[in-house]
């Protein structure tokens, strides 16, 4: 029986995230938001303390720790939901794992040996995301992939998987994220979505996060707050195409999408 995709809820403890920046920066509001997402049907929470929106500036390790570790501790104290830490800083990942996070979501592709050591030591799942450049500059000019974005990503993922396995990471712990919007044009994002089956060829879980992103706004000429229908459409396409996780801001609406697709698959597999 095909497993049901997982719904990853975005919980940003940051003042400048592109959609909900500043809403959940206090510990009390962060925990309240976590409780709301759990009620609405999130399968896991992805907690981040540094915005990765285009043009964003990095924050210090100390500040990121201040933002996320108390929140993880409080969520773990009150709820049983799995927790992901969205960070590229090994110290933040380690402290989060000590606090109870079981997934490291690294936008830099887990290329830092220190991050790999944390994942190996704490036996966490590991989301390997592709990003061309850095958040500050990744969309300043059109990113180029002479060999084609899909071919580039397939070759890049193959190298990262081999390196992680050689480092001692269990292959089944690895999750692949092609990094929608992270150094890609509108056309490149759509090519990735259209060819999702090729990323499934590694036999690993695939995560897609297109929630309210700017490429949807460019296509439809919609502002962030008006991109939910487009988000649901794109995530429906990738879920039907085999995505194992979707990372979203809007939980209840995506819960309906996943439950409907899962019901359809069950009915069609049992004529």
Residue pairs with C-beta under 8 A, 6 or more apart in sequence:
1 266
1 269
2 265
2 269
3 244
4 258
4 262
5 239
5 243
5 244
5 245
5 246
5 258
5 261
5 262
6 43
6 44
6 244
6 245
6 246
7 41
7 42
7 43
7 44
7 245
7 246
7 248
7 251
7 254
7 255
7 258
8 42
8 43
8 44
8 45
8 46
8 84
8 207
8 209
8 245
8 246
8 247
8 248
9 37
9 42
9 44
9 45
9 46
9 248
9 249
9 251
10 19
10 20
10 46
10 48
10 209
10 211
10 247
10 248
10 249
11 24
11 30
11 33
11 34
11 37
11 45
11 46
11 47
11 48
11 71
12 19
12 20
12 21
12 23
12 24
12 48
12 51
13 24
13 25
13 30
13 47
13 48
13 49
13 67
13 68
13 71
14 21
14 22
14 25
14 48
14 49
14 50
14 51
14 59
14 67
15 21
15 22
15 25
16 22
16 51
16 53
16 56
17 48
17 51
17 53
18 51
18 53
18 212
18 214
18 224
19 211
19 212
19 224
19 249
20 249
21 51
23 29
23 33
24 30
24 33
25 67
27 70
27 71
27 74
30 71
30 74
30 75
31 71
31 74
31 75
31 78
34 45
34 71
34 75
34 79
34 81
35 78
35 79
36 251
37 45
37 251
38 45
38 79
38 81
40 251
40 252
40 255
41 251
41 252
41 255
42 81
42 251
42 255
43 81
43 82
44 81
44 82
44 83
44 84
44 103
45 75
45 81
45 82
45 83
45 84
46 84
46 85
46 86
46 103
46 105
46 247
47 68
47 71
47 72
47 75
47 83
47 84
47 85
47 86
47 96
47 101
48 68
48 85
48 86
48 87
48 105
49 59
49 63
49 64
49 65
49 66
49 67
49 68
49 86
49 87
49 92
50 56
50 58
50 59
50 64
50 87
51 135
52 86
52 107
52 135
52 182
53 135
54 135
54 138
54 139
54 181
54 214
55 135
55 136
55 139
56 135
56 136
57 136
58 135
58 136
61 89
61 91
61 92
64 87
64 89
64 92
65 91
65 92
65 95
68 85
68 87
68 92
68 96
69 95
69 96
69 99
72 83
72 85
72 96
72 99
72 100
72 101
73 99
73 100
75 81
75 83
76 83
76 99
76 100
82 102
82 103
83 96
83 100
83 101
83 102
83 103
84 101
84 102
84 103
84 104
84 105
84 127
85 92
85 93
85 96
85 97
85 101
85 103
85 104
85 105
86 105
86 107
87 93
87 96
87 104
87 105
87 106
88 106
88 107
88 108
88 112
88 115
90 112
90 114
90 115
90 117
90 118
93 101
93 104
93 106
93 115
93 118
93 119
93 124
94 118
94 121
94 122
96 104
97 104
97 118
97 122
97 124
98 122
101 124
102 124
102 125
103 124
103 125
103 126
103 127
103 175
104 110
104 115
104 118
104 119
104 124
104 125
104 126
104 127
105 127
105 129
105 177
106 115
106 126
106 127
106 128
106 129
107 129
107 131
107 135
107 179
107 182
108 129
108 131
109 128
109 129
109 130
109 131
109 156
109 160
110 116
110 119
110 126
110 128
110 160
110 164
111 160
113 167
116 164
116 167
116 169
118 124
119 126
119 169
119 173
120 167
120 168
120 169
123 170
123 173
124 173
125 173
125 174
125 175
126 164
126 169
126 173
126 174
126 175
127 175
127 176
127 177
127 207
128 157
128 160
128 161
128 164
128 174
128 175
128 176
128 177
129 177
129 178
129 179
129 182
129 207
130 153
130 156
130 157
130 177
130 178
130 179
130 182
131 138
131 179
131 182
131 183
132 138
132 143
132 145
132 179
132 182
132 183
132 184
133 143
133 183
135 182
138 182
138 183
139 181
139 183
139 214
142 185
143 183
143 184
143 185
143 188
145 151
145 152
145 188
147 155
148 191
149 184
149 188
149 191
149 192
150 191
150 192
150 195
150 198
153 178
153 192
153 199
154 198
154 199
154 201
157 176
157 199
157 202
158 202
161 171
161 174
161 202
161 204
164 171
164 174
165 171
171 204
172 204
174 204
174 205
175 204
175 205
175 206
175 207
175 244
175 245
176 199
176 202
176 204
176 205
176 206
176 207
177 206
177 207
177 208
177 209
178 192
178 199
178 206
178 208
180 189
180 192
180 193
180 208
180 209
180 210
180 213
180 215
181 189
181 210
181 213
181 214
181 215
184 192
184 215
185 215
186 215
186 218
186 219
189 210
189 213
189 215
190 215
192 199
193 208
193 210
193 234
193 237
193 238
193 241
196 206
196 208
196 238
196 241
196 242
196 243
197 241
197 242
199 206
200 206
200 242
205 244
205 245
206 242
206 243
206 244
206 245
207 243
207 244
207 245
207 246
207 247
208 235
208 238
208 243
208 245
208 246
208 247
209 246
209 247
209 248
210 216
210 231
210 234
210 235
210 238
211 231
211 235
211 246
211 247
211 248
211 249
211 250
212 224
212 227
212 228
212 231
212 249
213 227
213 231
216 222
216 227
216 230
216 231
216 234
217 223
217 224
217 227
219 230
220 227
220 230
222 230
228 250
228 253
231 248
231 250
232 250
232 253
232 254
232 257
235 243
235 246
235 248
235 254
235 257
236 257
236 261
238 246
239 246
239 257
239 258
239 261
240 261
246 254
246 258
248 254
